[in-house]
Amino acid sequence: MQRLYYPDPAILWRVLSYLGLVGQEEPDITIVATVVYVTPVDGQGDTLTMVVDGQEQHRWSVRCIRLWEQDAQDTLAAGNPSRLVRVPVCASQ
């Protein structure tokens, strides 16, 4: 099976950049982002932390879905059609 995705070490920075750009254009709307990691190798975490001289200056968290942690049977039983796209990946883990 050919891999159609790749690990992106800058994904959290990219998502935060997109949130910032959308927020500048639409400052009055709520913006929500979720990163979906397909395999553990792809996972880059869910938090960016900036530390200066050993002191945390900033922390940004992004909601993440880790497909290898999802159960295909639970996904099917949930009855939510939007979750069905995950079933083949969940079942193959």
Backbone as a ProteinNet text record, in pm:
[ID]
protein_1_A
[PRIMARY]
MQRLYYPDPAILWRVLSYLGLVGQEEPDITIVATVVYVTPVDGQGDTLTMVVDGQEQHRWSVRCIRLWEQDAQDTLAAGNPSRLVRVPVCASQ
[TERTIARY]
83.8	0	88.3	67.5	146.5	103.3	199.9	172.5	145.1	26.4	-14.3	-0.3	64	83.6	227.5	270.4	408.3	413.5	510.6	525	562.9	504.7	533	578.9	709.2	758.3	711.7	663.5	618.3	466.7	393.7	247.8	185.4	232.7	172.4	196.8	316.2	343.1	254.5	237.2	155.2	9.9	-43.5	-181.5	-196.8	-103.7	-112.8	-102.5	-20.1	-10.1	-142.2	-205.6	-334.6	-439.3	-440.2	-535.3	-514.5	-388.8	-358.5	-403	-379.9	-420	-572.2	-643.3	-789.4	-840.8	-780.5	-822	-803.4	-700.5	-679	-787.9	-832.3	-935.7	-1075.3	-1097.4	-1229.8	-1215.9	-1184.6	-1156	-1274.6	-1395.8	-1513	-1568.5	-1501.3	-1553.2	-1467.5	-1527.7	-1454.6	-1388.8	-1260.6	-1185.2	-1142.4	-1169.1	-1134	-1046.6	-941.1	-853.6	-831.6	-820.7	-788.9	-686.6	-581.4	-480.2	-508.8	-507.8	-529.7	-396.9	-346.7	-225.8	-268	-212.5	-251.8	-176.4	-46.7	33.4	119.4	169.4	255.3	379.6	431	548.7	519.2	394.6	355.6	332.3	304.4	264.8	372.7	335.7	427	381.7	292	243.2	125.1	86.6	-28.4	-1.2	123.7	154.7	288.7	290.2	414.8	444.2	564.7	603.2	728.3	724.4	839.8	903.1	1032.1	1102.8	1223.7	1239.9	1354.5	1420.8	1549.3	1624.6	1555.2	1501.2	1438.5	1299.5	1245.1	1111.4	1016.2	903	802.8	743.1	747.4	694.1	556.7	541.6	416.7	389.3	260.5	219.7	94.1	99.9	-14.6	-49.1	-175.7	-219.6	-317.8	-311.1	-399.3	-466.6	-595.7	-667.6	-616.1	-591.1	-538.5	-622.3	-633.2	-690.9	-578.1	-554.4	-452.6	-526.4	-527.5	-609.8	-574.2	-449.2	-411.3	-470.1	-520.5	-584.6	-736	-788.8	-931.9	-966.8	-1082.1	-1128.6	-1235.6	-1216.4	-1309.8	-1450.2	-1463.5	-1595.6	-1667.2	-1594.7	-1655.2	-1699.6	-1618.8	-1651.8	-1779.6	-1791	-1913	-2034.4	-2017	-2127.5	-2176.9	-2093	-2130.9	-2245	-2258.4	-2367.7	-2354.8	-2235.7	-2212.2	-2147.7	-2219.2	-2165	-2031.6	-2008	-1882.8	-1762.5	-1782.7	-1672.4	-1640.3	-1727.7	-1708.8	-1585.3	-1539	-1420.1	-1297.1	-1299.8	-1185.6	-1183.2	-1293	-1303.5	-1194.7	-1169.8	-1066.5	-928.8	-893.7	-764	-759.3	-864.8	-870.1	-861.6	-930.9	-936.5	-803.6	-723.3	-598.6	-485.4	-505	-397.3	-375.4
-118.7	0	125.1	211.9	332.6	433.2	494.3	593.9	727.9	785.2	909.7	1031	1012.4	1121.4	1114.4	1215.6	1220.1	1293.2	1260.2	1334.4	1479.5	1570.4	1712.5	1767.9	1782.9	1829.1	1969.8	2045.2	2182.3	2194.6	2083.1	2088.5	2179.6	2174.5	2259.7	2407.5	2440.7	2579.3	2620.9	2529.7	2559.9	2585.5	2499.4	2516.4	2648.4	2679	2805.4	2925.6	2913.7	3021.8	3041.7	2930.3	2940.1	3002.2	2961.6	3019.4	3170.7	3211.3	3353.4	3430.2	3373.2	3440.3	3452.8	3345.2	3350.7	3448.8	3447	3538.5	3684.7	3714	3852.2	3896.9	3804.6	3837.6	3836.7	3749.5	3731.8	3735.8	3851.4	3857.6	3827.4	3825.3	3804	3662.2	3571.2	3435.3	3342.3	3232.3	3129.2	3037.2	3011.8	2927.7	2801.9	2687.4	2559.8	2481.5	2419.1	2337.3	2202.4	2099.9	1965.8	1904.3	1847.4	1776.9	1627.9	1557.3	1413	1345.9	1267.5	1189.2	1047.5	995.1	864.4	752.2	769.3	667.9	735.9	659.8	718.8	786.6	735.3	795.2	937.5	962.2	1093.2	1194.6	1149.5	1237.7	1337.3	1462.4	1568.2	1629.6	1561.6	1613	1705.1	1770.1	1859.6	1995.2	2019.5	2144.3	2200.9	2329.7	2403.3	2484.6	2473.3	2546.7	2627.9	2755.9	2842.5	2868.5	2835.7	2851.3	2941.1	3041.1	3130.1	3126	3095.8	3086.5	2997	2886.2	2789.3	2825.6	2937.7	2977.9	2974.5	2908.9	2900.3	3038.5	3078.7	3209.1	3195.8	3093.3	3072.5	2923.5	2889.1	2750	2753.5	2681.3	2671	2523.2	2489.7	2351.6	2343.9	2233.6	2207.7	2072.6	2065.7	1939.5	1839.9	1716.2	1612.6	1486	1418.4	1284.5	1192.8	1090	989.8	863.1	837.2	729	593	569.2	439.8	417.8	523.8	512	490.6	498.3	484	337.8	296	160.3	161	78	76.1	37.7	-59	-102.1	9.8	82.4	195.6	303.9	326.7	427.3	389.2	262.4	215.5	224	185.3	183.4	323.4	423.3	560.4	612.1	557.3	597	737.4	794.7	929.1	915.6	947.3	928.5	999.7	1110.7	1183.5	1105.2	1012.3	933.6	811.7	777.1	655.9	659.7	778.6	787.1	730.7	721.1	671.2	520.7	452.9	308.5	228.1	248.1	165.8	182.5	303.2	326.5	265.1	284.5	228.1	76.4	17.1	-128.4	-187.4	-109.8	-163.6	-156	-88.8	-72.5	-198.1
0	0	0	-95.4	-106	-0.4	63.3	166.8	100.2	126.9	61.7	152.8	263.4	357.9	408.8	478.4	525.1	658.6	741.5	867.8	839.2	911.4	894.3	1028.6	1048.5	1177.9	1215	1119.1	1146.4	1149	1158.1	1147.3	1252.6	1376.6	1480	1450.9	1404.1	1365.6	1249	1153.8	1036.8	1078.8	1164.8	1210.8	1286.6	1375.4	1448.9	1355.5	1251.4	1152.5	1080.1	1039.4	970.5	1062.3	1189.1	1283.9	1296.7	1301.6	1310	1186.7	1069.9	946.5	936.3	968.6	963.7	1068.4	1187.3	1294	1257	1179.9	1136.5	1039.5	955	856.5	917.7	1014.3	1076.3	1228.6	1287	1430.5	1521.8	1469.5	1554.4	1549.6	1478.2	1472.1	1558.3	1599.4	1672.2	1571.3	1588.9	1496.5	1571.4	1512.1	1574.2	1476.9	1529.6	1445.8	1513.3	1431.7	1480.5	1385.8	1441.9	1363.3	1375.6	1262.3	1262.6	1228.7	1324.8	1302.1	1264.1	1154.9	1104	1175.6	1197.6	1267.2	1373.2	1470.8	1573.8	1516.9	1405.5	1342.3	1296.4	1256.8	1205.6	1316.1	1435.5	1544.9	1584.3	1592.1	1633.9	1766.1	1835.8	1963.2	1945.1	2055	2050.3	2113.2	2155	2224.6	2179.4	2153.6	2129.5	2255.1	2304.5	2424.9	2394.3	2427.5	2408.2	2544.5	2558	2684.6	2661.8	2749.1	2744.9	2882.1	2883	3008.4	3110.6	3062.3	3151.7	3199	3153.2	3194.1	3075.4	3097.9	2992.4	2966.5	2840.2	2801.4	2734.9	2652.3	2578.9	2566.3	2561.9	2538.6	2452.4	2340.6	2252	2234.8	2251.2	2232.8	2117	2044.7	1932.6	1957.3	1934.4	1949.4	1846.5	1890.1	1801.5	1809.9	1697.6	1691.1	1648	1725.8	1693	1650.2	1519.9	1467	1525.6	1560	1615.7	1755.4	1817.5	1948.1	1936.5	1814.9	1792.6	1768.2	1811.9	1790.3	1681.4	1578.7	1465.4	1510.1	1599.8	1645.3	1720.4	1805.7	1876.7	1779.3	1677.5	1577.2	1503.7	1465.2	1397.6	1489.9	1615.2	1711.1	1745.7	1728.8	1764.3	1677.4	1556.1	1468.4	1411.9	1418.2	1366.1	1227.9	1120	984.3	961.1	1027.2	1004.4	1055.7	1149.3	1203.2	1117.8	1023.6	945.3	856.2	820.4	735	805.1	937.4	1012.5	1022.8	995.2	1020.9	948.4	817.4	751.5	816.5	856.7	918	1056.9	1136.5	1271.5	1266.1	1172.3	1163	1116.2	1043.4	990.5	1090.9	1200.4	1299.2	1378.8
[MASK]
+++++++++++++++++++++++++++++++++++++++++++++++++++++++++++++++++++++++++++++++++++++++++++++

